[in-house]
Amino acid sequence: MDILSSVVSSDIFQVILKLLLSSFLAGIIGIERSSMNKPAGFGTHAIIGASSALVVMASQYMALYYDIDASRIPSQILAGIGFIGAGTIIRNGINVRGVTTAAGILSVTCIGIAVGIGYYEAAIIATLIVFLILSINHEITGKFERFELIELTITIDKDVAKAIDEIEDYFKKKEIVIKSIKKEVDVIKEKKMEIIKLSISYNGKEITKNEILSKLFSMESVVEVVEE
């Protein structure tokens, strides 16, 4: 019992507990975001949770061993690194990429702070935890993701109104949600064509992208379907 108490009260155990618990709790919220196919999912939330716990522990370490108000140093570094993180986030239509990379930049900043002040144990443990999160991120999010987002460009050569009604009826039947729609007119080989650009959301557990594309291709008036 004394051995267990000493282990639980040890600094290393507390560091591991705080980092893992923070990652776990933040990851739970991230899983819900992943299930809705949001940009910041399990990996992003879990990494930020671990990073937040690490920077707080690093600040406490500095205040304890250097007897100074050390909170200003980490806060200034984290505020500055936010600009770099924002630069890694790219929006491509309805898709947002780079959020987990931005979270990774935040985590290595916090790890660098911990190493810089000599809090090596926390830095090493945090590195292992963040590496583990990144390694299993796709496996975990893949099990919970339901909604997919894609952009399509559909070219129609005749009976435009009828073709659009057919597409909308199919989407309604399969519970595919049209997030945005844009219509254009173009002339291809001296023939007037209607170009429809769609952003759609669908339940990936119920229907696949290939099924949607195959159905659209099979429609009589549809000449071409291109995924953006």
C-alpha positions in Angstrom: 0.0 0.0 0.0 2.9 2.4 0.9 4.5 1.5 -2.5 1.3 2.3 -4.4 0.8 5.6 -2.5 4.4 6.6 -3.2 4.0 5.8 -6.9 0.7 7.7 -7.2 2.1 10.7 -5.4 5.4 10.7 -7.5 6.0 13.6 -9.9 6.3 11.2 -12.9 3.0 9.6 -12.2 1.2 12.9 -11.8 2.7 14.1 -15.1 1.6 11.0 -16.9 -1.9 11.2 -15.3 -2.4 14.8 -16.2 -1.3 14.5 -19.8 -3.2 11.3 -20.5 -6.4 12.5 -18.7 -6.3 15.8 -20.5 -5.8 14.1 -23.9 -8.5 11.6 -23.1 -11.2 14.1 -22.1 -10.4 16.4 -25.0 -10.3 13.4 -27.4 -13.9 12.5 -26.3 -15.1 15.8 -27.5 -13.0 15.4 -30.6 -14.6 12.1 -31.4 -18.0 13.8 -31.5 -16.6 16.3 -34.0 -15.1 13.6 -36.0 -18.4 11.8 -36.3 -19.9 14.9 -37.9 -16.9 15.2 -40.2 -15.7 18.5 -38.8 -12.2 19.8 -39.5 -11.0 19.6 -35.8 -11.6 16.0 -34.8 -10.2 13.5 -32.3 -6.5 14.1 -33.1 -6.7 17.9 -33.0 -8.7 18.0 -29.7 -6.5 15.4 -28.0 -3.2 17.1 -29.0 -4.5 20.5 -27.8 -5.7 18.9 -24.5 -2.2 17.5 -23.9 -0.5 20.7 -24.9 -2.6 22.8 -22.6 -1.9 20.5 -19.6 1.9 20.6 -20.5 2.1 24.4 -20.7 0.3 24.8 -17.3 2.7 22.3 -15.7 5.7 24.0 -17.3 4.5 27.3 -15.9 4.1 25.8 -12.4 7.6 24.3 -12.7 9.1 27.6 -13.6 7.3 29.4 -10.7 8.5 26.6 -8.3 12.1 26.3 -9.2 12.9 29.8 -10.4 10.7 31.8 -8.0 9.3 34.1 -10.7 6.0 34.8 -12.4 6.7 32.7 -15.4 3.2 32.7 -16.9 4.1 35.6 -19.2 6.8 33.8 -21.1 4.7 30.8 -22.3 1.7 33.0 -23.0 3.7 35.3 -25.3 5.2 32.3 -27.1 1.9 30.6 -27.6 0.3 33.8 -28.9 3.1 34.2 -31.5 2.9 30.6 -32.6 -0.8 31.0 -33.3 0.1 32.9 -36.5 2.2 30.0 -37.8 -0.6 27.5 -36.9 -3.1 29.6 -38.8 -0.9 29.6 -41.8 -1.0 25.8 -42.0 -4.8 25.7 -42.2 -6.0 25.6 -45.8 -9.6 26.0 -47.0 -10.4 24.3 -50.2 -14.1 24.8 -51.0 -16.0 23.1 -48.2 -13.0 21.2 -47.0 -10.6 22.5 -44.4 -7.2 20.9 -44.1 -4.2 21.4 -41.8 -6.0 21.8 -38.5 -4.2 18.8 -36.9 -0.9 20.1 -38.3 -1.6 23.4 -36.5 -2.3 21.5 -33.3 1.0 19.6 -33.8 2.8 22.9 -34.1 1.2 24.1 -30.8 2.3 20.8 -29.1 5.9 21.0 -30.2 6.0 24.6 -29.0 4.8 23.5 -25.5 7.3 20.6 -25.6 10.0 23.2 -26.5 9.0 25.3 -23.5 9.2 22.3 -21.2 12.7 21.3 -22.5 13.9 24.9 -22.3 13.1 25.2 -18.6 14.5 21.8 -17.8 11.2 19.9 -17.3 12.6 17.0 -19.3 10.3 14.3 -17.9 7.1 16.1 -19.0 8.5 17.0 -22.4 9.4 13.3 -23.1 6.1 12.0 -21.9 4.2 14.6 -23.9 6.1 13.8 -27.0 5.3 10.1 -26.7 1.6 10.8 -26.1 1.3 13.3 -29.0 3.1 10.8 -31.3 0.7 8.1 -30.2 -2.3 10.3 -30.9 -1.1 11.1 -34.4 -0.4 7.4 -35.1 -3.9 6.2 -34.1 -5.8 9.3 -35.2 -7.0 8.0 -38.6 -8.0 4.6 -37.2 -10.2 6.2 -34.5 -11.8 8.9 -36.6 -12.4 6.3 -39.4 -14.6 4.3 -37.0 -16.7 7.3 -35.9 -16.9 9.4 -39.1 -20.4 9.4 -40.6 -20.8 12.4 -42.8 -18.8 13.0 -46.0 -18.5 16.3 -47.9 -17.7 16.4 -51.6 -18.0 18.9 -54.4 -19.2 17.9 -57.8 -19.4 19.5 -61.2 -22.2 18.0 -63.3 -22.6 18.8 -67.0 -26.1 18.4 -68.6 -26.7 18.6 -72.3 -30.5 18.4 -72.6 -33.8 18.4 -70.6 -32.0 20.5 -67.9 -35.1 21.0 -65.7 -36.0 17.3 -65.9 -32.4 16.3 -65.1 -32.2 18.6 -62.1 -35.5 17.3 -60.8 -34.1 13.7 -61.2 -30.9 14.6 -59.3 -32.8 16.3 -56.5 -35.3 13.4 -56.2 -32.3 11.0 -55.9 -30.6 13.1 -53.3 -33.8 13.4 -51.3 -34.4 9.6 -51.4 -30.8 8.9 -50.3 -30.9 11.8 -47.7 -28.1 13.6 -49.4 -28.0 17.2 -48.4 -27.1 19.9 -50.9 -25.0 22.4 -49.0 -24.6 24.8 -52.0 -25.5 24.9 -55.7 -24.3 27.1 -58.5 -25.5 27.0 -62.1 -23.6 28.1 -65.2 -24.2 28.0 -68.9 -21.3 27.0 -71.3 -21.0 26.2 -75.0 -19.1 23.0 -75.8 -18.6 22.0 -79.4 -21.2 24.5 -80.5 -23.7 22.9 -78.1 -25.2 24.7 -75.1 -24.5 22.9 -71.8 -25.7 23.5 -68.3 -23.0 23.3 -65.7 -24.1 22.6 -62.1 -21.6 22.9 -59.3 -22.8 21.2 -56.1 -21.5 20.8 -52.5 -23.2 17.8 -50.9 -23.1 16.1 -47.6 -24.1 12.4 -47.1 -23.9 9.6 -44.6 -20.9 7.6 -45.5 -22.2 4.6 -43.5 -25.3 4.4 -45.6 -24.0 5.2 -49.1 -20.6 5.4 -50.8 -19.2 8.1 -53.1 -18.9 5.7 -55.9 -22.6 4.8 -55.7 -23.5 8.5 -55.9 -21.2 9.0 -58.9 -22.4 5.9 -60.7 -26.0 6.9 -60.3 -25.3 10.4 -61.6 -23.4 9.0 -64.6 -26.3 6.7 -65.4 -28.7 9.6 -65.9 -29.6 10.1 -69.5 -29.0 13.9 -69.7 -25.8 13.9 -67.7 -22.7 14.2 -69.9 -20.0 14.4 -67.3 -19.6 14.3 -63.5 -16.3 15.6 -62.0 -15.3 15.5 -58.3 -13.5 18.7 -57.3 
